[in-house]
Amino acid sequence: MHEAWCQVPLDDLGVLRARGSDAVSFLQGQLSADLRQLTREHSLLAGYHNPQGRVIALLRLLRLGDDDLIAVLPRELIPTVSTRLAKYVLRAKVKLTDEAGSWRISGLLAAGAAQAAAPAVLPSATDAVMPLAGGLAVRVSGEAPRWLWVQEAQATAALSGWVPGPRELWQRAAIAAGEPQVYAATSEEFVAQMLNLDALGAISFDKGCYTGQEVVARAHYRGRVKRRLQRFTAATALAPGAGGALSDGRTFKVVDAVRLPEGRCEFLAVAPMLSGPGEEPHAQGETTRVDAQQLPLPYPLP
């Protein structure tokens, strides 16, 4: 039925679960999004920051019940995030559990470049959530429709007629959408606005205090951020955490990268904005030079 659409296993993603009468209020004081907007029908993208405002992890939040929610993030970061959050629980009535082995996470997206009409059983609005085959599907950002499908591991329901797809297909679509991810190699490397979290709706500037809020707010109210997530393509193979210099001398650090079918590499990197002469930090010494072509992002920057 949906031969134009792919189901991509995202086995590198896992689930951190928060349960208890204080689960929402506790995370409200830890994450950058406003959890008052989190409902069973509306998901949130949020950053978890250190006190210096640098992003430890990005979390996709889904609400299962009044006192029960899950966060989808890379499996490799769940122990770090869980341990750091647990230090602040104190007397709050909340239990954090690593449930990476208890859930299956897939990506749903078009199989090819041509965009077929999206299946009606899936939500059409960004961040909207709908039940799907015993799990939950949430529409994520980007011009081309994509969904995360989160299902408990013991569930037996399956999607009929969807074509299996490779992990690279999802990654190419996420990079084309300008959607950052934080891995162990880049955890605590970037302030929130460097990853365009303000442009992606992952920061609330009127929710009150949370860890790292002072630094994030200062960057927002006191001036333009000079280094931001941007999109490039190059012949050089790159990986998250890699650094170097562009052909124009601007230094960069890779946030995410994927190999394209024709052999080139498309990547998201934090680099100085091209805003005017003399404002861009240039590489010094033996920095690796990369001949990269800059590509547009599908969303405006503040």
C-alpha positions in Angstrom: 0.0 0.0 0.0 2.8 2.4 0.9 5.5 1.2 -1.5 6.6 4.8 -2.1 7.4 5.0 1.6 10.2 3.5 3.7 10.5 2.3 7.3 14.1 2.8 8.6 15.2 1.1 11.8 16.9 3.7 14.1 18.6 1.2 16.4 21.1 3.9 17.6 18.2 5.7 19.3 16.8 4.8 22.7 14.3 5.9 25.3 14.8 7.5 28.7 11.5 7.3 30.7 10.4 9.7 33.4 7.5 8.7 35.7 6.0 10.2 38.8 3.8 13.0 40.0 6.7 15.5 39.6 8.0 14.2 36.3 6.9 17.1 34.2 7.7 19.8 36.7 11.1 18.3 37.3 12.0 18.3 33.6 10.6 21.8 33.2 13.5 23.0 35.4 16.1 21.0 33.4 15.2 21.3 29.7 15.0 24.2 27.3 11.5 23.6 26.0 8.3 24.6 27.8 6.9 21.3 29.0 3.5 22.9 29.7 3.0 22.5 25.9 3.7 18.8 26.0 0.5 16.7 25.5 -0.4 13.3 24.2 -1.1 15.0 20.8 1.9 17.3 20.8 5.6 16.4 21.1 8.5 18.7 21.9 12.1 18.9 20.9 14.3 20.1 23.8 17.9 20.6 24.7 19.5 19.4 28.0 22.4 21.8 28.8 25.2 22.1 31.3 25.4 25.2 33.5 27.6 26.9 30.8 24.7 26.6 28.3 26.3 23.9 26.2 24.1 21.1 24.8 24.6 17.7 26.5 21.9 16.1 24.5 18.8 16.7 22.3 15.6 15.0 23.4 12.4 14.3 21.5 9.7 14.3 24.2 6.5 12.3 24.1 3.8 12.2 26.7 2.3 8.8 27.5 0.2 9.9 30.5 -0.3 12.6 33.1 2.8 11.5 35.0 4.6 9.5 32.4 6.7 10.6 29.5 9.6 9.4 27.4 12.5 11.1 25.8 14.1 9.7 22.5 17.8 10.4 22.2 21.0 8.5 21.1 21.5 5.4 23.2 25.1 6.3 23.9 24.0 9.4 25.7 21.3 7.9 27.9 23.5 6.9 30.8 25.1 10.3 30.9 21.8 12.2 30.7 20.2 9.9 33.3 23.1 10.2 35.8 23.3 14.0 35.5 19.5 14.4 35.8 19.4 12.1 38.8 21.7 14.5 40.8 18.9 17.1 40.8 16.0 14.8 41.6 16.5 15.3 45.4 12.9 15.0 46.9 11.0 15.2 43.6 8.7 12.4 43.0 10.1 11.2 39.7 11.8 8.0 38.6 14.2 8.0 35.6 14.8 4.7 33.8 16.9 3.7 30.8 14.4 1.8 28.6 16.5 1.6 25.5 16.0 -2.1 25.3 12.2 -1.8 25.8 11.3 0.2 22.8 11.7 0.0 19.0 12.3 3.3 17.1 11.9 3.7 13.4 11.9 6.5 10.9 9.1 6.8 8.3 9.8 8.8 5.1 9.4 8.8 1.3 11.5 6.2 -0.5 12.8 8.5 -3.2 13.2 12.1 -4.2 9.6 12.3 -5.6 7.2 13.1 -2.8 4.1 11.0 -2.8 1.0 12.0 -0.8 1.6 11.3 2.9 -0.4 8.4 4.3 -3.5 9.7 6.1 -2.8 7.6 9.1 0.1 9.8 10.0 0.0 13.3 11.5 0.6 16.2 9.1 1.6 19.0 11.5 5.1 19.4 12.8 5.4 17.9 16.3 1.9 16.4 16.1 1.5 12.8 17.6 -0.9 10.1 16.6 -1.3 6.4 17.6 0.0 4.1 14.9 0.0 0.3 15.0 0.3 0.0 18.7 2.9 2.8 19.0 3.1 6.5 18.5 4.1 8.4 15.4 5.4 12.0 15.6 5.9 14.4 12.6 9.4 15.9 12.8 10.6 19.1 11.3 11.5 19.6 7.6 9.8 20.4 4.3 9.8 16.7 3.3 7.5 14.8 5.6 9.2 12.5 8.1 8.0 10.7 11.2 9.5 9.0 14.2 7.6 5.8 15.1 8.1 4.7 18.7 6.7 1.3 19.7 7.2 -0.9 22.7 9.6 -3.8 21.9 7.1 -6.6 22.8 4.4 -5.1 20.5 3.6 -7.4 17.6 1.8 -4.9 15.3 3.7 -4.1 12.1 3.3 -1.7 9.2 2.1 -3.5 6.2 3.5 -2.6 2.8 6.3 -0.3 3.9 9.7 -0.8 2.2 12.7 -1.3 4.5 15.2 1.5 4.2 18.8 2.1 5.2 19.8 4.3 8.1 21.6 6.7 5.6 18.3 7.5 4.0 16.9 8.9 7.3 20.2 10.7 8.0 20.3 12.4 4.6 16.8 13.6 5.1 17.6 15.0 8.6 20.7 16.8 7.4 18.8 18.3 4.4 16.2 19.5 6.9 18.9 21.2 9.0 18.0 19.0 12.0 21.0 18.7 14.4 21.8 15.7 16.5 24.2 15.5 19.4 26.4 12.5 19.9 29.0 11.5 22.5 31.7 13.1 20.2 29.9 16.5 20.3 28.2 16.5 23.7 28.9 19.8 25.5 30.6 21.3 22.4 27.9 23.8 21.4 25.7 26.5 22.9 22.0 26.0 22.1 21.8 28.7 19.4 24.9 27.3 17.6 22.7 24.3 16.8 19.8 26.6 15.7 17.6 25.3 18.5 15.9 28.7 18.7 15.0 28.4 15.0 13.7 24.9 15.5 11.4 25.8 18.4 13.4 23.8 21.0 13.9 26.8 23.3 11.4 28.7 25.3 12.5 32.2 26.4 9.6 32.9 28.8 9.3 29.6 30.7 11.5 30.5 33.6 14.8 29.0 34.8 16.4 25.7 33.7 19.9 24.5 33.7 22.0 26.7 31.4 19.2 29.2 30.9 21.2 32.3 31.8 23.8 31.7 29.1 21.2 30.8 26.5 19.1 33.8 27.3 22.1 36.1 27.2 23.0 34.9 23.7 19.4 35.6 22.7 18.9 39.1 24.2 22.4 40.6 23.9 23.2 40.1 20.3 23.4 38.0 17.2 25.1 34.6 17.5 28.1 34.6 15.1 28.6 30.9 14.9 25.6 28.7 13.8 24.7 25.4 12.3 25.0 25.5 8.5 24.8 23.0 5.7 27.6 22.0 3.3 28.7 19.4 0.8 32.2 18.3 0.1 34.2 15.5 -1.5 36.0 14.8 1.9 34.5 12.2 4.2 33.7 13.7 7.6 32.2 12.6 10.9 30.6 14.2 13.9 33.2 16.1 16.0 35.6 16.5 13.1 37.0 20.0 12.6 38.8 22.0 10.0 38.6 25.1 7.8 36.5 25.9 4.8 38.1 27.1 1.6 37.3 30.7 2.6 39.2 30.2 5.9 36.2 29.9 8.3 36.8 27.3 10.9 34.1 24.6 11.4 33.1 21.6 13.6 30.9 18.8 12.2 27.6 18.2 13.9 26.4 15.4 11.6 27.5 14.0 8.3 26.4 11.4 5.7 27.7 9.9 2.6 25.7 10.7 -0.5 25.0 8.1 -3.2 27.3 9.8 -5.7 30.2 9.6 -3.2 30.2 13.1 -1.8 29.6 14.0 1.8 26.8 16.3 3.0 27.2 17.6 6.5 25.9 20.0 9.1 28.6 22.0 10.8 28.9 25.0 13.2 30.8 27.7 11.5 30.9 31.6 11.6 28.2 33.2 9.6 29.1 35.1 6.5 28.0 38.5 7.8 30.7 40.9 6.8 34.4 41.5 6.2 36.7 41.0 9.1 34.1 39.3 11.4 34.8 35.6 10.6 37.5 33.8 12.6 39.9 32.2 10.2 42.0 29.1 10.6 45.6 29.4 11.9 48.4 27.0 11.4 48.0 23.4 10.3 44.2 23.2 10.2 42.8 20.7 7.7 41.2 22.6 4.7 38.0 21.3 3.2 36.7 22.5 -0.2 33.1 22.7 0.7 30.0 24.1 -1.1 27.5 25.8 1.2 23.9 24.7 0.8 20.8 26.6 2.0 18.9 25.6 5.1 15.1 25.1 4.8 14.3 27.5 7.6 15.2 31.2 8.4 17.7 32.0 11.1 16.8 34.6 13.8 
